[in-house]
Amino acid sequence: MVVGKTVCVTGASGFIASWLVKLLLERGYTVRGTIRNPEKAKFLLQLPGASDHLKLFSADLLQSGSFDEAVAGCDGVFHVASPIMVQAITDPQAQFIEPAVNGTLNVLASCAKAHTWRVVLTSTVAAINHTPKCTPDAVLDESFWSEEDYCRERKDWYALSKTLAEKAAWDFVKEKGLDMVVINPGGVFGPTLQASELGSNIYILGILNGTMKGSPNIPFGITGVKDVAMAHVLAYELEHATGRYICSGPVHPFADVVSLVRKLYPMYDISAKVVDKTVPTIPPHNFSSQKLRDLGLCLQPTEDVIHETVTNFKEQGLLD
């Protein structure tokens, strides 16, 4: 694979996607980024190399053909964008599932028209670990899938939407003969390229600034955002990359994350406690990232990821 070809990154101003754009520009690619809000994407134009090698396109995941112009002529497409997820859930099918599935298929349809060499799709470990097979002694690899009935019983609409979207993507590329590789990240943390795109970092910020009085009763596989971006690049550049790749650090109960942050930053008055212990949650488990390591990527240690995240908070004025 020759570095310097033209690629498209969907949802380019997002937390993961913006780091991916930065990394691709550093590696000599010409990047086309799709965005929803031009105002929120201005920071991308300040990245090194952006003036000559980055062009932004407005596109809507839920509009058929919206990605045709951005994708046309691209050797590769990184589909990172996700529909906006609503908080007040009244119709999971309409609010979560259909946007996730249809948005993914709209982008892939544009890739099929453009005869894209390879698509790298951003999924999530939520498409893997929502299953009765996820037990405390389980080590989950890429062969695991979250189960539809299990997600519905637990009303985990995010996991269900991401699972169905990824499965629909695999069916589509098989039918159309597209080459696709999928990255399944865990909880993604680390420095942001703009303060308004905190992503999962909001949990760590909430612990430190006291706004999170009770932490969720869920396990987290803390993964550095720069590692996730590099996983996408390797999945594209290495021709032998195939199938799904889990990209997750060790899984910790969120109570352990709170304890670790308290240990690393004793100068802050951290009062967060675990809440809703009676609410069914994913059992403790671990993921195997061996397949990703075989591509040559070693993930940052959890403490380093948290340290970079907190340093970034201070640089952006989000934390004293």
Secondary structure by P-SEA (a helix, b strand, c coil): cccbbbbbbcccccaaaaaaaaaaaaaccbbbbbbccccccccccccccccccbbbbbbbcccccccccccccccccccccccccccccccccccccaaaaaaaaaaaaaaaaacccbbbbbbccccccccccccccccccccbbbbaaaaaaacaaaaaaaaaaaaaaaaaaaaabbbbbbbbbcccccccccccccccaaaaaaaaacccccccccccccccaaaaaaaaaaaccccccccccccccccccaaaaaaaaaaaccccccccccccccccccccccccaaaaaaaccccccaaaaaaaaaaaaaaacccc
